[in-house]
Amino acid sequence: MLYCCDLLGRVWHSPIIRLYLLAFFIAPVFLHPQCLDFKPPFKPQDDLQFCAMYRNFGCCDSAKDKELMAKFYKIMDNFDYYGYASCAGYVQDLLCQECSPYAAHLFDAEDPSTPIRTLPGLCPDYCSQFWLKCRSTITLLSDDPQLAEAEPDQDRFCQHLELEDPDYCYPHLVSNEQLTQNLGRVRADPEGCLQLCLEEIANGLRNPLAMVYANDGTHRFFIAEQVGLVWTYLPDRSKLEKPFLNITKAVLTSPWEGDERGFLGMTFHPNYKYNRKLYVYYSVEIGFDERIRISEFRVSPSDMNVVDHGSERIILEVDEPASNHNGGMVMFADDGYLYIFTGDGGMAGDPFGKYGNSQNKSALLGKVLRIDVDDNDRGPLYRIPSDNPFVHERGARPEVYAYGVRNMWRCSVDRGDPLTKEGKGRIFCGDVGQNKFEEIDIIEKGRNYGWRAKEGFSCYDKKLCTNSSLDDVLPIYAYPHKMGKSVTGGYVYRGCEYPNLNGMYIFGDFMSGRMMSLQENKNTGQWDYHEICMGMGLTCAFPGLINNYYQYIISFAEDEAGELYFMSTGVPSATSPTGVVYKLVDPSRRAPPRQCHYDPLPVRVKSKLIKFKPKETLTGVELPTKRPNLSMQEEPVRPHPTEYAVSESDKDWLQELMDILKEQEAAAVTTTLPPTTTKPPRHTRRKNRRKKGKHRSESGSASAAVPQNGVVRLAGDEQGRDDRGRVEIFANGEWGTVCDDLWNTKNAAVVCRQLGFRFALKASKHSEFGEGKSLRILLDDVQCEGTEESLLGCQHTGVGMHNCAHYEDAGVICGNSDYVDA
C-alpha cells in the first residue's frame, strides 16, 4: 500500500478540484433522487397502504402501490406459514424499493440507455441474510436469467446485486442522514443558493423579449422578437414557419447592443377566444420624433395562427424625448383593464421639467396607465375606468393608475395560491435603477413609487426626497449594483408541476445574469431573498435537462398552465440569433403523475411546421467508471485533506481523476464565458489588488522582459484594480492597443480567460479606461468566437492596420464572480 496525500496535496490548492475530491472521497456520493421514469420523486396524492414507508415522499402513487401489493401476494401464495413469516418482510422491502426516492440508482436506471435491474442494489450484509433465509423467492421476484444462474452461489449472487457505490445500497441509504435530510425540498448550496435546472424550449431567436399565451385552451405560446416578429409555437414545441405577426417595417430598432427600442410587449385580450383581439407595444419613428405606440390587432378569420395586419388600430402614442427608458410592458390584470407601463423618457435622472416626468401626473411617461378597451369597436378606442385614482384631479391625466416609476421592465399578475387563492391579483414589477439600486415593487392604485426622489430605499434627488408630500411606497426588495445593474421582473410561481416553488417570486438581472427569488414570510410580512443557481454535479442529470444559460436575461413568462420560463441571449442585439427560451425545473420534487395533465384543444395549422431541435447541453464532470477501494486512515476533518490508503492499481485511477478534474477546471473558464453562461453556485471576489499604473500580464505578475506574441495586459483603471482596464496586446515586438470597432463580449472573453478570470463581465468601448496614446493601435475589427487562445487567433484587419483613433480604445471588465465589483 502507498499513501497519496502528496498527490492530493499537489491539487488541493485548486478550489474546483478540492470540491470534487471532498465530494467524491470524503462525503457520500452526489445526492440525486430520481424515479424509474427518470423524473424527480413526489408526494403521493393518496395514502400508500403497502409501501407505507414512502407515503410522504417517493416514486409511487396509489395505483403503483396496489400493483406492488398484488405482486407481493402472488409471490407469497407459494409459501406456507413458516415461509411467509421468514420472507414476507424481505419480499416487501425489495418490491417497495421501486417507490424509493433513489429508485433510479438502486435499480441502476439513471442512464435511460442502459437496462434496468430487476432487483435493487443490496448491501452485502443484507444480501447475505436474504440469500440464507429466502433464496427460494429469487426466481419469483425476478425473471433475469443471470440472477437465476447466480442464485445457487451466495457470493456470486450478492456480487451481482452489489452497487459500485456503497452509500446507495439498500438498506444503508435509508439510515444515511446525509442522503435523507431535506429530501424533497429545493436543494441549496452551503451559501443558501437554490439549485434549479432548465429545459430548453426554443432557440435561434433574435432578442426574444416576450412569450405570451392566448388562454384559448390550445396551449400555444407566442414568442416576440425585438425586431417586430412574433412566432407561433405548438405544445410539442414545433414552430410554425409563417410568423404570427410581422411589423418589422414599422418597428424602430437597430443592431446596436443594448438598444432599448423595438417591439417591446404583447398581450391577448382576456376574451380573445371570442373577440380575437391582441395588443402590442412598440417603438416607432414619425418624422424626426420617436414614439411608443400601443396598437390593437385582430387575428385573421381564416387562419388562427396569423394576425390580420390590416386590422391595426392605434390605441395610444406617447412621444419619447430620448431613445432609452421606453418601458414596454402591456398586460391585462384581473380587473379586465389594460395596463401600460411607460418609462420616464430617457437620458439619466429624469431631467424633464421641474420634478421630472415620473412625478408629473400630467405626463404619461414614468407611469402605470390603466385603460378600458372593451366594447371599443364603435366610439372611442379606449375609455377611462371610473375608479382610476386621478380622474377628478385637476391637471392629471386620467389614464394614470400609479406614478413615480423609472423604467419598469417586466411586470406580472399573481395567479394566487392554487388552493387558497391567496395573493391573487397582485401586480409585481421590476423597476430598473439609475446608479445604485434595482427594485421590485407591488403596484397599488394611486401610489407614488418614488422616482426621481428615491432610487430603491435611498434618496436620489435629496430635495425631492425630503419633501413631506412625497408619500411614496417603498419596494418589497432592492439590490445594489454590485449584484446587477438592470432588473428583469419575473413571476410568482403558481404552476402545478413543481410544488416546492409555489409562492416564490422568481426574477433576474439582465446585465449580471443573476437569477433570484423572493418568498413572502407570513410571520414578518417581509420578503426573504434567495439566489438561484444552476444545479451542479448530478443535480440536473435527468433526461432533457440542462444547467446553463445565456447571460443576458431579457424576460420571464408563464404558459397557459402556469409553468415558468425565461428568455436570454448571448449577444444583446436585436439582430443576433442567440436567444433561447428556457423552462425552470425543480429537480428535487415534482407533482404526482397525472395531476398536471391537460388536453390542449386542436390547432388548425396551414403553415409548415419546424420541429424543435435542442442545442444546449448539460455541463458537469464525467468521472471514471471505476471507483477505487479507499480505506481512510482517520476520520476526516474538513476542509483539510486527509490520508487515504490506495492500492497500487488505483494510483492510475487517481491520476486519471486528477487529469479529468483539471480539464474540467480549465473548461469551466470557457463554459462560463459568453456565449453560454453556466450559472454556478457562487464565486468569491478576487481580493488581490494591483498598484495604480501597473500592468497585469498573462500570468498575473508584472510583464516579462520578452513577452510572447498575443500576451495581453490591462491598464488605465484609476483605482488600480486588476480585473479591468484598457486592453493592450503584445504583437510583433511591441505593445499596442485594440480598437473597439466590433468589440463585444466574445472578444472580451478571450482576454479575460488569458488573464485567468472566469467571467467577461463587460466589453467596454470609447476609451472607458483612458486613451493609450503612447502606444500604436495594433488591432482593429476584431471578431472572436470566444474560444481562441488570444486575440491574434481571431479575425482582424491585420497587426498594425486600422481605421480608428485612440478615443476608440477597447477595454474589459473581468471577474471570478458573476457581477461587477464597482
N, C-alpha and C positions, 0 to 999 in steps of 0.2 A: 504494500500500500504506500501511497505518497500523498503529501498534503499539497493542496492547490491554493493556499492562501496567497502565495506570491503572485500566482496567475490572477486571482481575484483582485489583489491589491493594485495590479497594473491598470485595471479598468475601473476601479472603484471611484476614480475622480469624475467619471462621466455620469451625469445625473440620469440620463436615459438608460444606460447600461445598469447602473446601480438599481434603478427602479425595477427593471425586469429580473435582475438577479435576486432581489429581495422577493419579488412576487413568485419567482419560479422555484427558488430553493428553500426560502425561509417560510414564506406564507403558504397557505393552501393554494390550490390552483385557482385560476380566474373564476369568479362567480359567473355562472351562465345558466340560469334557469331556462329550460326550453322543453316543450312538449314533443310528442312523436309526430305531430303535424307541422313541426318546425316553427312554431309560434310561441309567444310567451304564455306562461300559466295564467290562471284566472280564479276568481272566487265563484263557485257554483251558485246558480240561482236557487236551486232546491237542495235540501239536505241530502247527503250521501248516506245510505244505510249500510252498505257493505264495506267500502273503503273509507270508513269514517275518519281515519287519521288524516285524510286530505279534504275534509269537509269545508275547511276555511280557505284553503288555497292549494291549487294543484292543477292537474290536467284532465280531470274527468268531470263531466256533468252527470246528472242523474241517469240519463239513458245509458251512458257508458258504465256507470256503476252497476246498473241492473244487468247489463251484458256480462260483466265480470262475475257477478254473483251467480248467474245461470251457469257459467263455465265452471265455477267452483263446485256447485252441487253435482254437475255432471261428472266431474273427476272423483269427488268423494263418494259417489254412489258405488264405486268399485271397491270400497274398503269396509271392513267390519268395524265394530265399536272401538277396538283397540287401535286399528289403523287410523280411524278418524281422530281419536284422541291424540295420537302421536304426530299426525301430519297435517291436520286441518290448519293449524297456525302457520306452518311453513308455506302451504299452498296459497293461503290467503295473502301472506306477505309478498310472495312472488308475483301473484296476479295483480295486486294493487300497486306495484311499482310503475305500472303504466299511468297511474294517477299522480306519481311523484312530480314535484316541480322540476326535478332534474331527470325526468324520464328519458329525454333525448340522449343524455350522457350515459345513463345506466344501460340503455339498450344500444349504445354506440351508433346513434342516429343523427348526430349533429351535422354530419355531411350527408345531404339528401341523395348523393350519388352512390353511397355505399349501402349494402344490405343491412337491415335492422336485425339485431339479435332477437331470438325468440324467448330467451330468459334474460333477466337483468344481470349486470355485473355484480358478483358477490365477493365479499371479503373472505379471505382464506379460512379463518376460524369458523365463520358461519357456514360456509360451503361444506366444510368437513362434517359438521354436525348434521346438516341437511342430508348429505350423502349417506352417512351412517344410519340415520333413522328413517329416511323417506326416499331412498333411491328408486323405489318402485313407482314413484309418481312422475319421474323424469319424462318418460315417453308419453305420459298422459298430458303433461304440461307443454311439451314441445314436439313438433314433428321434424325437427332438424336432424338429418341423418348423422351429422358429425357428433352431435351430442349423444345420440343413441349408440354410436360406435365407441364413444369415450366413457359411457355410463358404467361399465364393469370396473374401470380403474379409477380410484378416488383421486389420485394425484393428477392424472390426465384430465379428468372431468373438471376439477376445480381450476386447473391451469387454463382450460378452455373458457371458463366464466370469469377469469381474473381480468380486471381492468388495468391499463397501463398506469393510471393514476389512483393510488390507494385512497386518496381523500374522497373520492366519489363513490366507492363501492358501498353496496348495501350490506349491513345496516349502519356502518360507521358514519355515513353522511347525515343520518338522522340526528346524531348526537353532536355533530360538529357545529359549534356555535357560530364560527365564522362563516359557515355556509348558510345557516338558517336565520341569523339575526337580520332584521329589517327585510326579510323575504316578502316580496310583493309590494314594497314601497319604491318610489322613484329613487334610484341609486344616486348617491352623491359621493364626490371625492372628499378627501380629508378637509378641504377648504370649503366644503358645502356647495360645490358646483354640481348642479343636477346633470346627470348623464342621459341624454336622449339620442335617438338615431333618426335617420331620414330615409325617405323613399323618393326616388326621382320620378317626377310626374311628366314633365315636358322639358325640352331643351331646344337650343338653336334659336332662341328668341332675342329680339333687339330691345333691350331695356324693358322687360315686362314689368309694368307698374300697376296693373290691376287684374284681378281674377275674380269674376262675379258669376252668380248663377241666376237663372230666370225664375226659380221657385215654381216651376210648372210641372213638376213630377218627373221630368226627363233625366234629371241629374247631369245634364250637360254642364260644362263650365266654359266660360268665355275669357280669353286672356288678351289683354290690350298691350300693344307696344307703343312706345313713346312717339314713334313716327306717325301714328294715326291708323294703324291696322289692328283689327280685333279678329281673333281666330276662334272657331268653334271646336271644342273637344268633346268627344263622347265618353260615357262612363268607362269604357275599356281603354281610354287614353289615346285612342286614334284621333287624328286631326283631319278636319275637312280641308281639302286643297283650296277651295274657294273661301276667301275671307268673309267673315260675318259683316264687317264694316270696313270701309276703306275711304278715309278722308285725308289721305296723305297730302293731297294738293292744297287743302285748306289749312292744315296744321302748321304752325310756326315752330320750328325747332332747328337744330344744327348738329353736326357730328362732334362738336366740342365736348370734351369730357366735362361733366358737371353742369351742362346746360339744363336749367330748370324749366324751360318752356317745352311745350309739346302737348300731346294727348295725355291728359293727367288723371281723368277719372271717368267712371261709368257706373250706372246703376239701372236696374229694371224696376218698373212701376210695380207696387205690391199687387195690383190687379192685372199684371202683364198677361196672364193666361187668357184674359177676356178682352183687354184693350190693345195688347201687343205693342205697348209703348216702352221706350227706354230713354235715358237722359245721359248726356256726355258733357264733360268739362274739358275744354282745350284752349290753347293759345292761338291767336290769330294776329295778322298784321293788316291794318286798314290804313292805306296811305302810308304815312310815316308813324302812325300810332300803333302801339301794341296793346292788345286787349285780352281779357279772359272771356270766354263765351260758354254759356250753358245752353245747350240745344236739346230739343226733343225729336226723336225719330220713331218711326213705326217699322215693325218687321214686315217684310213682303208677304202679301196674302197667298202668294203662290209657292213660297219656299220659306219654311220656318227657320232656316239657317242662314238667311241673308236679310240684311236691312234694306228697306226701300229708301235709297239715298235721296230720292226726290221728295221725301216726306219731312225733311228737316224744317223745324220751326225754331227760330232763335228766341229763347225764353228771356235771357238776360245777358248783357255785355257790360263789362267794367273796364275802364281804362287802367292800364298798368304803367306807372311812371318809370319803372326800371325793369330789367329783364329777369330779375330774380325775385324770390318770395311770391310765387304765383299761386300758393295754396294748391288746390287740386282735388280735394275730396268732395264728392257729391253722393248722397245716400238718403234713403228713406228710414225714418225712425218708426217706433211702434205706434205713434200717433197718426201715421199715414201721410205726414207732411215731408216735403223735400228739403233737406238740409244741405247748405252750400258753405264750404269753409274756404275763405279767401285769405291770402297773405297780406302783409302790411304795405305792399307797394314796392319793396325792394330797397336797394342800397344797404346802408348799415345804420342802426339806431333809430329807425323810423323818423327821418328828418323832415317829414312833410307837415307844415303848419306848426302852430304854437305847441301843441301837445302830441303831434303825430297822428297818423291815420287811425291807429288802433284805439286810441282814447276818444276819437271824434265820432260820435254816433250819427253824424250827418254824412259820413263817408261809408261806403260799402266795403272798403279794404280793411283787413285786420279784424274780420268779424266771423261770427257764425250766423248765417242767414237762414230763415225758415219761411217757406212759401207753400201755397196750396196750388197744386197743378191738376187737381181733379176737375172733371167736367169743364175742360178748357177748349173743347172743340169749337164752341161759339163764345163770343165775348172775349174778355181779357185772357192773355196767355197764362197768367197766374193771379191769384188773389192773396190777400194778407190774412192769415189766421187771426180770428178776433181776439185771441188771448196772447198774441205776441206782446212782449213786455213794454215796448216803447211806442205803441200805436198812438197813444194820446200825448206823447211828449213832444213839445214844440221843437222843431228843427231836427229831430231824429228821424232816420229812415225807418219806416215801419217794418221792413224786412228783417231788421236786426233782432237776433234772438239772444246773442251774447257778444261781448266785445273784449278788447284788450288782449287779442291773440297776435302772435308774431307771424308764424308760418306753420300752421298745423298740417303735418304730413302724416296722413292716415289715421282715420277715426273708425270706430265700430260701435255697434249696438249689442249690448249683452243680452243673450237669449234667456238668461236666467237659469237657475238650477233645474235640472231635468225633472226633479220630483217636487221641490217646494216652490219653484219659480222665483226664489229669492234673487235679487239683483236684476231682474228682467227690466229692460228698457233703458238701463244706464248707458250713457254715451261716453266712451273713452277716446281720448285724443293724445297724440304725441305732438308737442309744440317745440319746433326747432329753436335753439337758443342763439345768442349773439356771440359773446366772448368767453363765457364761463360755464353756463349750465344748460342742460336739456331737461325737459319736464314732461310728465304725464298728468293730464287733467281729466276730471269728470265734468262734463258740460251740464250746466244748470241754467234754467231760464232767467234772463235778465242780469246774469252775473258778469263782473269785470275780472278778467284773468290777468290783469296787472301790467302787461307790456305797454309802453316802454318804461313805466315807472319801475317795474321789477323784472328780473330775469331769474326764474326759479324762485328760491326763497330769499334772494338777496336783492338789494337796491341796484338799479342800473342808472336811472335818472334820479339823483338824490333829491332834487327839488320836488319832482312829482311824487317820489316815494314817501315823502314826509307830509304830503297833503292829506289832511284829515278826511276829505271827501272821497278818497280813493276807493275804500270799501271793496278791496279785491279778495278773490277766493284763491287760496294757495293750492299748489299742485299736490297730488297724492304722493308724488315721488319726483325727485330731481337728482341728476347725477352730474359730476364735474367733467370738464373736457379732457381730463386725463383718462377717462373711461370711453369717451366717444364724443364726436362733435356734430352729429346730425341724427337725431332720434327718428326712428321709423315706428309709428304707432302700430299696435297689434290688436289682438282679440282676447277676450276671456274664453277659455276653452269650455265648451258645453257639448262636445260631441259624445258619442256613445262608445267608441272603440277603446278609449284609454281612460278608465275611471279615475286613476290617480291624478290626472291633470284637471279634473273638474274644478272650476272656480279660479284657475290660475291665469292671470293676465300675462300673455307672452308677447314680447316686443323686441326690437333690436336697434342697432345703430348702423347707419349707412356707411360712415367713414371707418369705424374700427372693426366692423363685422361682428361686434359683440352681440350675443343673444342673451336676453334677460327675462326675468319673470317677477311678478308681484302676486302675493297672496294676501287677501284681507284677513287680519287677525280679529276674530269676532269678539275677543275679550278686551282688546285695547282700542279697536277701531282703526289701527294703523295698518299699513301695507308692508308686509315682510318681503325683503328682496332676496332673490337667489339668482346667481348667474347660471346660464345653461351652457353646458359643454357637450361636445360630441363624445359618445362612448368610445373608450379606447379598449385595447385588448380584444376579448371575445364578446364584449357587451353588445355589439351590433352584429354579431356573427349569425344572423338569420337570413334566409334566402331573400334577396331583393333589397336588403337594407345597406345603407352606406353611412359613413361617419365624417363626411367632409362637405364643404360647400364653398361657393364663390363668395368673396369677401363683402362685396357691396350689397347690403340688404336693402332692397328697394321698397318692398311692400309685403303685407300679410294678407291672408284671405281665408274665408270659410267656404266649404262646399255646401250643397243643399242639405246634407246630413249633419252638418256642424263640425266636421273634421277640419283641422287647422293646417294651413300651408304658408309658405313664404317664397318670395321671388328674390333672386340675387343675380349678380353678374360679375364677370371678371374684369370688364372694362366698362366704366360708367359713361358710355356714349350711346346716343340714340341709334347709331348705325352699327354697333358691334353685336354680332350674333352669339354672344357668350352668355345670354340669360338662361337661367334654369329655374324651374318650379319644383319645390320640394314639399313633401308631406312630413309633418312631425310625427314621430312614433315613440311611444314609451315601451322600451324593451323589458321592463320589469313586470308589467301586468297588462292584460287585455280584458275585454268584456267576454262573458261566456259565449260559446258558439251559438249562432243563430239569433242572439239577442239584438244585433245591429243589422239584421238582414232587411233589405228593401228590394222591391222590384221596380226598376225605372220604367216609365212609360215609353212606348216605342217612339223612335225618331225617324221621320221620313227623310232620307238622305238623297240629294240629287247631285252632290259633288263627289269627286273621287276621294277615297279615304287614304290617309297616310298613316301607316302603322307606326306606333311608338317604338323607338329603339333607345333604351337607356345607354348612356355613355359613361356615367360616373361609376367608380368602383370603391369598395371598402378598402381602407388603408389600415395596416396593422402589421404585427410581427408574425412571420411564418417560422415557427420553431422546428428544430429537428424532430423527426418522428420518434426516435429512440430516446427514452428518458433514463439517465444514469441512476444507479442504485447508490444513493448517497447516505452515509450514516454520520450524523452530526456528532462532533466531539464534545460539545457542551451546548446548553440552552442558549440560543442567540439573543443578544441584546441589541435591538435596533437603535439607530440605523447603522451601527458599526459592523463590518464584516466579521464573520467567524470562520473557523477552520472546518473543512469537510474532508473526510477520508474518501478518496476517489480511486477506483481501481485503475490499473494501467490502461485497460481497454476504454475507459471513459475519458481519458485525457484528451483524445482526439475529438470526442463529442463536445467537451467543454470548449475546446479551441474553435470548433465549428460554431457553437453558440455565440462565442465572443465575436467571431467574424460576422455572423448574421446581425448581431445587435449593433456592431459598429456601422455596418451598411445601413441599418435602419436609422441610426442616429444621423448619418450623413443624408439619407433620403428625406428625413424629417425637415431638413433645411429647405429642400426643394418643394416638398409637398405642401408646406405651409405658406409658400410664397405664391403670388399670383401666377397663372390664372386661377388655380384651385386652392382654396384655403381650408386646411384641416383645422378645426377649432378644438385645440387640445384643452385639457382642464385649465390650467393657468400657468403662466411662466413668471418668474420673479424678474424684476427690472435689473438692468445692468447697474451695478453700484460704482464701478470704476469710472473715474473722470480723467480727462487729459487736461493739461495746462493749455491755456489760451495760446493759439499760434502754432501749436504742434500738430503735425500731420499724423494721421493713423495709417500705418502700412498694412499690407495684406495679412501679416501675422499679428497685427495689433501693437507692435512696437514702433519705434522710430524708423524712418525709411532706411533701408540698407544702402550701402555705398554704391552697389551696382544692381539696381532693381531689374527684375525680369520684365520683358515686354508684356503689357497688359495689366501690370500691377496698378491698383488704384489706391487713392488716399482721399480723405475728406478734409476740407479746410474752410475757414471763414465763419464758423459759428462763434458769435460774440461771447457766449458763456463757456466756450471751450469744451463742449460736450463731444464725446467721441462717436456718438451714434447718428450724427447729422452733419451736413456741410456741403460745400461745393465739391463736385466730383472732379478730381484731377487724375489723369491717367499717364502712365509712362509708356512711350512708344518711340521706337527708332532713336533711342538715346536721349530723349528729353521728356520733361513733364509738360503737360498741357491740359487745357480744359475741354469740356464737351458741350456742344451747342444743344439747346433744348428743343430744336425742331424735331417733331415726332417722339419726344421724350415721354415715356409712360412708365407704368408700374412694372411691366415686364423688364424694361431696361434697368430700372431701379433694383429689381430682384437679383439681377446678375451682380450688381455692385455690392449689395448688402451681403449676399452669400459669400462673395470673395473676402469680405471683411469679417466673416464669422458670425453674422447675425442670422436669426431665423426668419424675420419678417422684413418686408419692404413696406413701411407704413405710408410713405408719400414719395412721389416723384415730383420734386419741386422745380419750378421754372422761373424765368425772368430774374435771374441772379438773386434769388432769395437770400443766399448766403454770400453776397458780395460778388464783385467782378474780379476775376483773376487776370488783371491787366498785365501783370509781369510775365505771363505765360502766353504761348501761342495757343490758338484753338486747334486741337488736333482731330476731333471727330465731329461730324455733322450728320443729320438724318440717320441716326442710329435706330435700328429696328431689330429687337431681340425676341426670341421665343420664350425666354425666361430660364432656359436650362443651360445656356452657354457658360463656358468656364470664365470668359472675360468679354468685355465689350468689343475686343478686337475680333472675336468669333461671331459677332453679329453683323448684319448687313449695315454698311455705312458708305459714305461717298469716297472714302479713301483717307488714309492718315495725312493730315495737314491740308486737306481740301475741304473748303467750307464756303458757305454764303450767309454768314451771320456775324454778329458782334458780341462783345463780352457782356452786354446787358442781357444776353440770352443764355448765359452760363447755367448749365443744369446742376441740380443738386439732389440729394436724397435724405430721407429720414428713415433710419433702420431701427430695429429693436428685437429683443428676445421676448418681449411682451407683445400682446396684440393691440396695444393702444399707444398713442404718442405721449411720452413723458414731457409735458410742457414745462 
